Amino acid sequence: MHLQEKRQRTALTLLSKPAANIVLVALLIPLSMAEPVAVRHSQGLIHGFLVLRDNDDKLLASGESLQTARGNRVTVELTFHFKDGSFYQETATYLQHQIFQLLAYHQISKGPSFKHAADFTLDVPSGIARGSVTEDNGTAKAFYDHLKLTSNLSNGILTTLLLEIDPKASKTDLSMVVLAPKPRVVKLVVTPAGQDSFTVGGAPNKALLFNVKIDIGGVAGVIAPLVGKQPPDIHIWISSGKAPGFLKSEAPLYEGGPIWKIQLASPDWGEKH
């Protein structure tokens, strides 16, 4: 019997045993082979203005997306300033040489819009995840972990990768490190979900819609939907054509958070213009 078959049979046997075996089962079931996303369009300078709204279209925050490039090394920074004083920022650095390769990621979230204040750093070459999360009692809990990372990490660059994947592919697997006192790697299953229509200045246009499902994996993934902890799907709209670009997303900004909408914004010049 092959080693993989032995692992799968052992995992199925443990499913009937107490929840104490969850961690063991998760270790026995390996992550699927990860394939990095190939570079189809070289990424360069970007400065975009964004707005963040809740499901009732109430404006929560204004933001910016900045991207700079030096050779094949690219840094992208997403920042939101909330009306209630909250702050969110994520910074990702990646290489684009034949494939996209995440190098580093840093996330900061604080203020009343977030359940817990957090400061999280991921160094991809070493697999080191470190940071702190504020607990319910207001104290900050530091964490440090060494993770086994895959080559298709999408932290901070998910939208960039969606611009690059083949829209005709029936499914694309990515991965992401979830921020928590115990960081973990989850699989993202990206599937095309058809087209949506929108207008710009009255002119009709088409957008590609992608659905991103978070696959927790292992027994934890089986139990999550039963206890209401399965993360919601992420929806991202990309403009179609020769130069695809981000248009809109619907997703939580943090684990267990509400669905928030991020959209492109245009400058308001006031009545004098």
Backbone as a ProteinNet text record, in pm:
[ID]
protein_1_A
[PRIMARY]
MHLQEKRQRTALTLLSKPAANIVLVALLIPLSMAEPVAVRHSQGLIHGFLVLRDNDDKLLASGESLQTARGNRVTVELTFHFKDGSFYQETATYLQHQIFQLLAYHQISKGPSFKHAADFTLDVPSGIARGSVTEDNGTAKAFYDHLKLTSNLSNGILTTLLLEIDPKASKTDLSMVVLAPKPRVVKLVVTPAGQDSFTVGGAPNKALLFNVKIDIGGVAGVIAPLVGKQPPDIHIWISSGKAPGFLKSEAPLYEGGPIWKIQLASPDWGEKH
[TERTIARY]
84.3	0	88.2	54	132.1	114.4	214.4	210.8	89.9	56.7	-58.4	-186.7	-205.1	-326	-333.8	-218.3	-216.8	-260.7	-210.6	-248.1	-398.1	-454.3	-596.8	-681.6	-644.8	-721	-711.7	-592.9	-577.2	-664.8	-668.8	-750.5	-897.5	-947.3	-1088	-1122.9	-1030.2	-1055.1	-1068.6	-985.7	-988.1	-1113.2	-1182.6	-1303.1	-1409.1	-1409.7	-1511.9	-1472	-1353	-1303.8	-1324.4	-1297.5	-1324	-1251.6	-1297.6	-1242.8	-1096.3	-1043.3	-901.2	-811.9	-866.4	-785.5	-781.8	-851.4	-861.6	-724	-638.6	-507	-427.4	-435.6	-361.4	-408	-539.9	-593.1	-546	-549.7	-507.3	-362.3	-279.5	-140.3	-124.8	-213.9	-202.9	-247.8	-337.4	-388.6	-303.8	-218.2	-126.5	-198	-138.5	-190.3	-169.5	-261.5	-246.4	-122.6	-68.8	50	18.5	100.3	76.1	151.5	82.4	145	139.9	253.8	254.5	184.5	145	77.6	182.7	169.4	264.5	238.2	344.2	334.4	291.6	176	129.1	141.2	124.6	136.5	231.4	335.5	427.1	357.4	363	299.2	393.9	337.6	418.4	353.9	368.9	318.4	166.3	106.6	-38.1	-65.5	-158.9	-209.4	-360.3	-433.6	-578.5	-645.3	-760.8	-839	-957.1	-986.7	-1086.8	-1183.4	-1300	-1394.4	-1436.2	-1466.3	-1510.2	-1649	-1743.5	-1881.8	-1930.6	-2035.5	-2096.4	-2202.1	-2274.1	-2373.6	-2492.4	-2510.3	-2617.2	-2566.1	-2445.3	-2380.3	-2346.5	-2338.8	-2295.5	-2144.4	-2097.3	-1954.2	-1885.3	-1787.2	-1713.1	-1573.3	-1509.1	-1369.2	-1331.7	-1230.3	-1168.5	-1027.9	-979.8	-850.7	-774	-654	-566.5	-496.7	-466.6	-385.5	-264.1	-145.6	-21.8	63.3	120	210.1	332.2	450.1	575	658.2	742.9	823.4	967.6	1060.6	1202.7	1251.1	1266.3	1299.6	1186.1	1218.5	1116.8	1057.5	1101.3	1053.8	944.5	826.8	710.1	657.3	619.5	558.1	421.3	320	184.3	135.1	71.5	26.2	-119.8	-203	-345.5	-373	-433.6	-457.9	-601.5	-665	-799	-802.1	-858.9	-884.1	-1035.3	-1079.7	-1222.6	-1278.5	-1406.3	-1473.4	-1476.9	-1472.5	-1474.5	-1334.2	-1233.7	-1096.9	-1016.5	-1078.6	-1007.5	-908.9	-813.3	-707.6	-676.6	-657.7	-620.8	-515.6	-412	-308.8	-245.5	-223.7	-148	-46.9	72.9	182.3	241.7	252.7	307.3	417.3	523.5	632.9	647.6	655	664	758.5	801.5	882.7	796	823.3	755	860.5	901.8	998.8	951.9	878.7	814.8	696.3	714.1	604	597.5	484.4	469.5	509.8	593.4	645.4	639.8	551.5	540.5	666	718	837.4	805.7	719.9	690.9	551.5	491.5	356.8	346.8	281.2	262.6	120.4	48.4	-89.8	-107.2	-173.1	-206.5	-355.2	-425.1	-566.1	-591.9	-660.4	-688.7	-806.4	-873.3	-986	-1116.8	-1226.1	-1355.9	-1418.4	-1376.2	-1432.3	-1382.5	-1279.8	-1221.2	-1242.2	-1273.7	-1298	-1172.6	-1057.3	-930.1	-826.8	-749	-635.3	-528.5	-459.8	-362.1	-247.1	-130.9	-11.4	58.4	67.4	108.8	213.6	320.9	427	458.1	472.5	506.5	629.8	734.6	855.8	851.8	827.6	800.7	923.7	1041.2	1156.3	1186.4	1170.2	1198.3	1076.4	956.1	833.6	795.5	856.9	831.8	710.1	612.4	496.2	501.4	492.9	499.2	407.7	373.7	290.5	220.9	112.3	35	-110.8	-198.8	-343.3	-397.5	-480.4	-540.2	-656.3	-655.2	-760.1	-879.3	-987	-1109.4	-1087.5	-990.4	-963.6	-873.8	-837.3	-758.9	-609.2	-562.5	-419	-373.8	-251.8	-197.5	-125.8	-160.7	-97.6	-4.3	123.8	222.9	226.5	259.8	273.4	392.8	446.5	561.6	548.5	553.5	536.7	620.5	656.6	729.1	636.4	598.4	498.7	562	498.1	535.4	450.9	512.8	440.6	445.3	341.9	333.7	381.5	401.4	458.4	353.8	227.1	121.4	51.3	127.4	70.5	11.6	-103.7	-174.1	-193.9	-136	-154.3	-114.3	-208.6	-181.2	-174.8	-175.7	-164.4	-272.5	-380.4	-485.9	-540.2	-568.6	-621.1	-521.1	-393.1	-289.4	-288.8	-299.4	-298.5	-422.6	-536.4	-657.8	-646.6	-568.2	-544.9	-464.4	-390	-295.2	-342.5	-434.8	-476.7	-559.8	-561.6	-638.3	-787.7	-864.6	-1006.9	-1085.2	-1023.4	-1091	-1064.2	-972.9	-942.7	-1062.5	-1101.5	-1219.4	-1194.6	-1067.4	-1035.2	-886.8	-857	-718.8	-702.4	-602	-576.1	-467.9	-498	-402.4	-397.1	-315.9	-311	-297.7	-327.4	-320.7	-291.4	-211.1	-188.2	-293.1	-372.5	-476.8	-418.2	-440.5	-392.1	-470.2	-398.6	-459.6	-347.6	-381.6	-276.7	-201	-267.2	-202.8	-219.8	-129.4	-144	-152	-227.8	-240.6	-254.6	-219	-228.8	-358.6	-437.5	-560.3	-550.7	-627.8	-631.6	-744.8	-718.7	-820.4	-851.4	-977.4	-1020.1	-1088.5	-1025.3	-1074.8	-1147	-1270.9	-1347.5	-1411.2	-1415.3	-1485.8	-1635.7	-1703.2	-1847.5	-1925	-1876.4	-1948.9	-1910.1	-1998	-1973.3	-2083.7	-2047	-2143.5	-2129.6	-2238.9	-2237.6	-2227.3	-2153.8	-2147	-2128	-2145.5	-2130.1	-2029	-1962.3	-1871.7	-1908.8	-1960.5	-2006.1	-2117.2	-2196.4	-2307.2	-2271.5	-2142.8	-2099.1	-2097.1	-2151.6	-2157.3	-2021.4	-1996.4	-1872.5	-1903.4	-1806.6	-1821.5	-1711.7	-1749.4	-1654.1	-1657.1	-1540	-1529.8	-1545.8	-1631.4	-1653.9	-1584.4	-1503.9	-1436.6	-1489.1	-1513.6	-1553.5	-1434.2	-1403.7	-1289.1	-1340.9	-1328.1	-1374.6	-1256.4	-1270.6	-1165.4	-1186.7	-1089.3	-1095.2	-1005.2	-1066.2	-988.7	-910.9	-971.6	-903.3	-908.6	-884.7	-883.6	-1020.1	-1024.4	-1148.8	-1203.1	-1112.8	-1159	-1247.4	-1212.9	-1293.6	-1428.2	-1434.5	-1561.3	-1653.8	-1596	-1676.4	-1718.5	-1634.9	-1659.7	-1800.2	-1851.7	-1986.8	-2093.5	-2068.8	-2167.9	-2178.6	-2070.1	-2070.8	-2073.2	-2100.5	-2115	-1985.8	-1873.4	-1744.1	-1680.8	-1752.1	-1698.5	-1689.6	-1572.3	-1559.9	-1645.8	-1702.4	-1782.2	-1694	-1754	-1680.1	-1644.1	-1535.2	-1490.1	-1530.9	-1582.3	-1621.8	-1540.4	-1477.5	-1394	-1427.5	-1447.4	-1479.4	-1356.2	-1323.2	-1206.5	-1252	-1200.1	-1233.5	-1170.4	-1241.5	-1191.6	-1116.9	-1052.9	-982.9	-832.4	-760.3	-615.6	-542.8	-602.6	-538	-636.7	-648.8	-744.3	-707.7	-810.8	-787.4	-893.8	-863.2	-956.9	-1072.4	-1194.7	-1312.4	-1381.4	-1401.4	-1478.1	-1452.3	-1466	-1458.9	-1560.7	-1603.8	-1691.2	-1630	-1579.4	-1507.1	-1487	-1465	-1427.2	-1280.6	-1247	-1108.3	-1032.7	-1105.8	-1041.1	-1124.8	-1062.2	-1128.3	-1250.2	-1365.5	-1489.3	-1557	-1500.6	-1556.2	-1671.6	-1743.1	-1855.3	-1807.5	-1898.7	-1868.8	-1867.4	-1755.2	-1742.4	-1710.7	-1757.5	-1737.2	-1625.9	-1532.1	-1426.5	-1447.6	-1451.5	-1473.9	-1378	-1354.3	-1277.4	-1353.9	-1279.7	-1340.2	-1276.5	-1351.1	-1298.4	-1295	-1201.6	-1190.3	-1315.6	-1351	-1461.3	-1400.4	-1418.1	-1353.7	-1435	-1556.2	-1638.7	-1707.3	-1789.3	-1872.4	-1789.8	-1671.7	-1592.9	-1542.3	-1545.4	-1504.1	-1625.1
-119.5	0	125.1	224.2	345.9	427.5	512.8	594.5	686.7	747.1	837.4	764.1	641.3	564.2	532.9	499.6	472	594.3	712.6	834.8	860.5	843.8	869.3	772.9	644.1	547	577.2	616.9	652.5	771.9	871	989.9	954.7	868.3	829.2	755.3	673	602.1	699	804.8	900.9	986.7	997.2	1078.9	1034.4	906.6	855.1	869.7	924.1	937.6	1080.1	1107.4	1239	1350.8	1476.4	1594.5	1615.4	1547.4	1562.3	1519.3	1440.5	1392.1	1489.6	1604.7	1696.9	1741.1	1780.1	1829.1	1721.3	1597.9	1487.9	1462.4	1464.1	1440.1	1548.7	1673	1783.4	1766.4	1708.5	1685.7	1571.3	1474.5	1358.4	1387.1	1483.3	1513.9	1625.5	1597.5	1699.4	1800.1	1920.3	2020.2	1971.6	2011.4	1974.4	2042.8	1984.5	2041.4	2182	2278.1	2418.1	2455.7	2523	2570.9	2722.2	2790	2935.8	2989.4	3115.6	3180.7	3238.8	3209.6	3258.9	3406.4	3479	3621.4	3635.2	3696.9	3725.4	3873.8	3959.7	4104.1	4154.5	4225.4	4281.6	4394	4387.8	4488.7	4605.9	4728	4848	4946.8	5075.5	5181	5187.6	5195.1	5209.6	5301.9	5394.8	5475.7	5486.8	5410.3	5408	5455.6	5520.5	5566.1	5470.8	5438.9	5338.5	5389.3	5329.3	5349.6	5213.8	5207.8	5084.7	5108.5	5021.1	5034.8	4904.1	4914	4792.4	4742.7	4637.9	4578.3	4669	4771.9	4870.6	4991.9	4980.9	5087.6	5210.5	5194.2	5303.8	5317.9	5440.6	5464.7	5448.1	5357.8	5331.5	5391.9	5389.9	5433.6	5477	5560.8	5596.2	5538.9	5505.6	5439	5463.2	5407.1	5416.2	5282.9	5257.1	5142.4	5194.6	5169.9	5216.1	5096	5102.3	4996	5057.4	5014.4	5061.4	4940.8	4960	4849.2	4893.3	4805	4821.9	4692.6	4694.1	4571.3	4471.3	4352.5	4248.7	4247.1	4340.6	4346.1	4452.4	4411.7	4500.2	4506.4	4627.1	4646.1	4709.4	4650.7	4702.9	4731.7	4847.9	4892.8	4935.2	4876	4908.9	4971.7	5091.7	5164.1	5213.2	5198.7	5251.7	5333	5453.7	5538.4	5542.7	5491	5479.4	5607.8	5630.7	5748.3	5746.4	5625.6	5616.1	5619.4	5647.6	5656.1	5527.5	5420.6	5294	5305.1	5212	5215.1	5073	5055.8	4925.3	4947	4863.5	4871.9	4735	4700	4579.4	4612	4559.7	4583.6	4449.6	4428.9	4302.9	4332.6	4255	4264.9	4131.2	4136.2	4011.6	4027.8	3914	3909.2	3867.7	3924.6	3883.9	3850.6	3727.6	3677.7	3539.9	3537.5	3417.7	3374.6	3375.1	3345.4	3455.5	3463.2	3555.6	3484.2	3549.9	3489.8	3592.2	3569.9	3659.2	3649.2	3764.4	3768.1	3805.9	3907	3956.1	4017.2	4012.9	4067.3	4126.5	4242.4	4308.9	4364.5	4334	4380.2	4447	4563.7	4636.4	4667.3	4639.8	4678.1	4719.5	4832.1	4881.7	4977.8	4990.3	5081.3	5007.8	5082.3	5021.1	4938.4	4956.6	4877.2	4734.3	4706.1	4572.9	4509.3	4381	4308.7	4304.3	4288.6	4283.1	4364	4444.4	4510.9	4406.6	4422.3	4320.7	4384.2	4325.3	4363.8	4233.1	4204.9	4072.3	4086.6	4010.1	4011.8	3869.3	3852.2	3721.9	3736.8	3661.2	3654.4	3521.1	3527.5	3405.5	3316.2	3367.8	3277	3193.4	3251.6	3177.8	3104.6	3144	3084.4	3135.1	3244	3297.5	3389.4	3360.8	3446.8	3496.3	3628	3683.8	3806	3844.2	3961	3959.4	4035.7	4041.5	4067.3	4013.3	4032	4071.6	4177	4219.9	4128.5	4071.9	3981.4	4059.5	3986.8	4050.8	4135.9	4098.9	4174.5	4295.4	4319.9	4437.6	4417.9	4301.3	4274.8	4220.4	4256	4211.3	4078.2	3981	3849.8	3834.8	3817.4	3801.1	3656.8	3638.2	3503.4	3497.4	3378.1	3351.7	3208	3187.9	3052.3	3034.5	2909.7	2874.4	2787.5	2837.8	2772.7	2707	2600.8	2538.9	2604.1	2687.8	2770.5	2710	2738.5	2694.3	2806	2773.7	2869.5	2959.8	2943.4	3024.8	3112.2	3164	3249.7	3376.9	3420.3	3534.2	3649	3643.8	3751.5	3886.2	3978.8	4112.1	4125.8	4014.1	4020.9	3937.7	3907.5	3824.9	3887.8	4017.3	4084.2	4078	4098.6	4090.5	3953.5	3848.8	3713.7	3687.2	3745.1	3726.2	3795.3	3901.8	3967.4	3878.1	3784.1	3705.3	3565	3509.2	3371.8	3367.4	3253.6	3235.1	3235.5	3333.4	3338.5	3218.9	3140.9	3022.5	2898.4	2910.1	2795.6	2766.4	2641.7	2605.9	2623	2613.2	2625.5	2656.8	2746	2777.8	2772.1	2700.2	2688.6	2787	2865.1	2954.4	2922.1	2992.6	2971.8	3106	3106.3	3228.4	3192.4	3275.1	3259.8	3342.4	3278.3	3346	3399.2	3528	3591.1	3540.4	3494.5	3446.1	3424.8	3414.1	3380.4	3253.5	3165.7	3047.8	3054.2	3123.7	3138.6	3003.4	2998.1	2873.3	2903.6	2806.5	2819.5	2754.6	2828	2773.6	2779	2695.2	2692.5	2781.3	2853.4	2932.8	2867.9	2840.6	2780.9	2889	2929.3	3037.5	2978.1	3020.4	2974.4	3094.1	3094.7	3202.4	3188	3301.7	3299.8	3384.2	3388.2	3457.7	3603.8	3680.1	3821.4	3906.9	4030	4130.2	4252.7	4325.8	4448.4	4570.4	4670.6	4798.9	4908.1	5032.3	5144.2	5243.8	5313.1	5422.7	5539.9	5646.6	5760.5	5725.1	5626.5	5582.5	5476.5	5450.4	5350.2	5212	5109	4974.4	4905.1	4826.5	4749.4	4614.6	4524.2	4391.1	4367.5	4298.7	4263	4112.7	4056	3914.7	3901	3808.7	3784.9	3655.3	3663.9	3546.1	3517.3	3390	3345.5	3276.7	3318.5	3262.6	3195.7	3064.2	2988.2	2951.9	2976.3	2943	2800.5	2715.7	2574.4	2552.8	2538.3	2523.2	2393.1	2287.5	2159	2077.8	1946.7	1856.8	1846.3	1789.5	1775.5	1911.4	2008.7	2143.4	2198.8	2169	2215.5	2146	2021.1	1948.2	2002.1	2033.9	2078.3	2224.1	2308	2451.8	2489.5	2433.5	2471.6	2432.3	2325.4	2278.4	2370.4	2439.9	2528.9	2675.7	2700.1	2836.6	2913.7	2844.1	2911.4	2902.4	2847.5	2843.3	2986.2	3033.3	3170.2	3189.3	3308.5	3334.5	3340.8	3315.4	3326.3	3472	3490.1	3621.9	3640.1	3759.1	3789.2	3908.9	3893.4	3999.2	4018.3	4145.6	4180.7	4242.1	4191.9	4235.3	4281	4394.8	4439.7	4345.4	4316.1	4224	4301.3	4228.6	4292.8	4272.7	4351.6	4337.2	4379.9	4473.3	4522.8	4509.2	4389.9	4370	4453	4496.4	4577	4551.8	4583.7	4565.1	4664.2	4615.4	4700	4702.2	4584.1	4577	4443.6	4442.6	4316.6	4318.5	4201	4183.4	4073.9	4112.8	4017.9	4078	3994.3	4046.9	4088.9	4191.1	4233.9	4156.5	4088.6	4010.9	3887.6	3788	3661.3	3682.3	3634.1	3648.7	3783.1	3868.6	4001.5	4003	4116.1	4128.6	4143.2	4122.7	4144.4	4294.2	4342.9	4483	4492.2	4600.6	4622.4	4723.9	4689.1	4781.1	4812.8	4942.3	4985	5097	5111.3	5224.4	5353.3	5461.1	5592.6	5692.6	5796.4	5902.5	6033.1	6121.2	6248	6333.6	6404.5	6499.1	6639.5	6711.1	6840.9	6955.8	6926.5	7033.9	7116.5	7208.6	7286.4	7380.6	7423.2	7518.5	7460.1	7325.4	7262	7209.6
0	0	0	-86.1	-93.1	33.8	63.7	183.6	185.1	69.6	63.6	97.8	48.5	78.4	227.2	287.3	430.8	509.3	470	539.6	529.9	409.9	391	473.4	476.8	555.3	704.2	748.5	888.7	923.6	834	858.7	866.9	778.3	780	907.4	957.5	1082.5	1198.3	1199	1308.3	1307.8	1194	1185.8	1284.7	1320	1409.7	1555.8	1583.8	1719.1	1769.1	1896.6	1953.7	1882.5	1916	1849.1	1879.3	1978.5	2012.1	1898.6	1804.9	1693.1	1576.5	1587.9	1474.8	1426.8	1521.4	1483.5	1412.8	1463.6	1403.4	1261.8	1241.6	1107.6	1012.1	1058	972.5	928.7	1017.4	981.8	882.8	890.6	803.7	661.5	645.4	512.7	453.9	355.4	303.7	215.6	206.5	114.4	-28.7	-117.9	-258.1	-315.2	-420.1	-482	-530.3	-489.2	-522.3	-648.3	-738.2	-860.1	-860.5	-877.3	-878.8	-1002.8	-997.1	-1109.5	-1203	-1330.9	-1430.8	-1459.9	-1491	-1524.8	-1670.9	-1691	-1827.1	-1858.6	-1756.5	-1771.6	-1663	-1700.2	-1600.8	-1525.2	-1393.4	-1310.1	-1288.8	-1282.1	-1265.6	-1170.7	-1201.7	-1113.8	-1116.3	-996.9	-982.6	-864.6	-882.7	-772	-790.2	-713.1	-724.5	-596.5	-611	-497.4	-477.8	-352.6	-320.2	-214.1	-211	-101.6	-49.1	79.7	143.9	203.4	170.5	216.7	277.8	360.2	414.1	317.4	355	265.3	238.3	321.7	299.1	222.6	167.1	90.3	174.4	304.8	391.5	380.7	359.3	345.5	479.6	485.4	607.9	606.2	490.4	485.2	344.1	336.8	209	207.5	89.9	86.2	-42	-45.4	-161.1	-183.8	-308.9	-345.9	-421.9	-366.6	-427.5	-466.7	-586.3	-629.6	-695.9	-652.8	-711.1	-751.8	-850.6	-902.1	-924.1	-887.3	-917.2	-978.9	-1109.4	-1178.6	-1163.1	-1117.5	-1099.4	-959.1	-874.4	-736.2	-725.5	-677.6	-672.7	-529.3	-486.8	-355	-374.2	-313	-321.6	-179.9	-163.8	-32.3	-40.5	44.8	52.7	188.5	190	314.5	318.5	435.4	457.4	586.2	576.8	693	714.6	828.5	856.3	917.2	895.3	948.5	1100.9	1161.7	1307.4	1368.3	1286.8	1335	1321.6	1277.3	1258.5	1142.7	1142.6	1041.4	997.3	867	811.4	703.8	707.2	604.1	583.4	458.5	427	318.7	336.5	243.9	202.6	74	22.8	-77.6	-71.8	-168.3	-239.6	-371.6	-447.9	-566.3	-618.9	-739.3	-856.7	-973.2	-1095.5	-1200.3	-1198.6	-1296.8	-1340.9	-1451.3	-1505.2	-1418.1	-1285.7	-1193.8	-1088.3	-1019.3	-908.2	-779.5	-701.1	-578.5	-465.9	-368.7	-254	-168.3	-126.2	-42	102.6	119.9	254.6	258.3	376.7	395.1	535.3	546.5	674.8	679.8	786.5	802.3	938	937	1059.4	1057.1	1165.9	1178.8	1323	1340.4	1475.4	1470.8	1585.2	1594.6	1614	1639.8	1671.5	1560	1436.7	1326.5	1325.9	1406.9	1410.5	1547.3	1546.2	1670.5	1755.7	1691.7	1762.9	1686	1756.9	1693.5	1663.4	1550.1	1510.2	1434.4	1450.2	1375.8	1339.1	1209.5	1163.1	1054	1064.3	964.3	919.9	788.7	732.5	645.4	678.5	596.4	522.2	393.9	317.6	302.7	266.6	249.5	373.8	493.1	616.1	670.7	624.1	676.4	814.1	859.1	993.2	991.1	1076.5	1097.8	1241.1	1258.1	1392.5	1401.7	1524.8	1543	1677.4	1686.9	1809.9	1776.5	1859.2	1846.3	1983	1986.8	2111.9	2147.1	2267.2	2311.4	2365.7	2401.8	2448.8	2573.5	2655.7	2778.1	2755.2	2627.8	2595.6	2596	2635.2	2637.6	2501.8	2463.8	2336.1	2355.2	2274.3	2279.7	2161.3	2190.3	2084.1	2036.1	1909.4	1856.4	1761.9	1750.5	1663.1	1616.7	1486.7	1435.4	1309.9	1285.3	1163.3	1079.6	961.2	877.8	755.7	710.8	584.9	476	394.7	299.2	158.7	81.5	-57.4	-149.6	-275	-370.3	-434.7	-397.1	-458.4	-354.7	-258.7	-155	-215.4	-161.4	-219.7	-121.8	-3.6	93.9	35	28.8	-21	-171	-244.3	-391.1	-460.1	-389.6	-448.8	-576.3	-572.4	-691.8	-806.9	-776	-879.8	-945.2	-865.6	-921.2	-1006.9	-967.4	-1047.4	-1182.8	-1189.6	-1318.8	-1412.6	-1354.8	-1431.9	-1466.8	-1387.6	-1415.9	-1543.2	-1606	-1728.8	-1694.8	-1746	-1713.2	-1765.9	-1855.8	-1907.9	-1823.9	-1727.7	-1640.5	-1550.8	-1541.7	-1462.1	-1313.3	-1270.2	-1128.2	-1112.7	-1019	-986.7	-835.4	-788.6	-644.9	-602.8	-499.6	-437.9	-289.5	-214.9	-70.3	-0.8	130.1	208.8	353.3	419.7	562.9	635.8	721.8	796.8	926.7	951.3	1072.9	1192.4	1294.3	1418.1	1518.3	1648.3	1745.2	1706.9	1632.1	1575.5	1424.3	1351.3	1206.1	1136.4	1029.6	955.3	806	724.7	579.7	533.6	454.5	397.8	245.8	181.1	35.2	-14.9	-121.8	-189.5	-323.3	-347.4	-473.6	-556	-664.5	-749.4	-870.1	-891.4	-1007	-1076.5	-1208.5	-1280.1	-1259.1	-1242.2	-1214.7	-1315.5	-1439.1	-1543.9	-1556.1	-1620.4	-1645.9	-1587	-1551.7	-1507.6	-1597.3	-1610.9	-1691.8	-1602	-1647	-1578.1	-1682.4	-1640.5	-1732.6	-1677.8	-1768.5	-1734.8	-1824.5	-1762.1	-1841.6	-1937.3	-1900	-1982.8	-2084.5	-2102.1	-2199.2	-2134.4	-2202	-2143.4	-2145	-2040.9	-2029.8	-1965.5	-1973.3	-1914.8	-1810.7	-1703.4	-1598.3	-1577.9	-1551.9	-1516.6	-1365.5	-1323.5	-1180.8	-1140.7	-1034.9	-980.1	-840.6	-814.4	-681.5	-615.6	-493.5	-420.8	-294.2	-287.8	-172.8	-84.1	46.1	141.5	188.8	158.6	195.4	316.5	435.2	557.8	556	505.2	494.5	621.5	608.7	723.2	789.2	908.3	982.4	1021.9	1046	1080.6	970	844	732.8	724.8	770	770.5	879	993.7	1107.9	1095	1031.9	1027.2	981.2	869	827.4	929.2	1003.8	1100.2	1220.7	1253.6	1369.9	1327.6	1200.3	1153.4	1138.6	1125.1	1116.4	978.4	880.7	745.4	691.5	650.6	599	474.9	457.9	337.4	213.9	99.1	-26.1	-53.6	-125.2	-168.5	-314.2	-348.1	-486.1	-534.4	-650.5	-705.7	-853.2	-891.2	-1028.9	-1094.6	-1215	-1290.5	-1428.7	-1473.7	-1609	-1710	-1814.6	-1916.2	-2024.7	-2115.6	-2226.1	-2218.3	-2297.5	-2308.1	-2180.2	-2106.1	-1984.3	-1867.6	-1810.1	-1700.6	-1578.3	-1505.4	-1386	-1281.5	-1157	-1046.1	-1056.9	-1026.7	-1025.3	-888.6	-829.9	-704.5	-637	-504	-429.4	-316.6	-276.8	-161.4	-76.4	42.3	126.7	264.9	366.2	498.3	497.5	575.1	586.4	693.4	780.4	885.5	914.7	977.6	1004.8	1093.5	1048.7	1124	1106	1021.1	1001.4	902.8	894.9	801.4	657.5	564.3	423.7	396.5	347.3	309.1	160.7	99.2	-43.7	-66.3	-151.5	-193.2	-339.9	-372.1	-509.9	-546.3	-675.7	-724.9	-699.3	-672.9	-651.4	-746.9	-780	-865.7	-787.7	-818.3	-744.8	-758.5	-651	-650.9	-653.3	-763.5	-780.8	-722.9	-675.4	-619.6	-726.6	-682.8	-775	-863.3	-814.2	-892.4	-1023.1	-1034.1	-1158.6	-1233.1
[MASK]
+++++++++++++++++++++++++++++++++++++++++++++++++++++++++++++++++++++++++++++++++++++++++++++++++++++++++++++++++++++++++++++++++++++++++++++++++++++++++++++++++++++++++++++++++++++++++++++++++++++++++++++++++++++++++++++++++++++++++++++++++++++++++++++++++++++++++++++++++

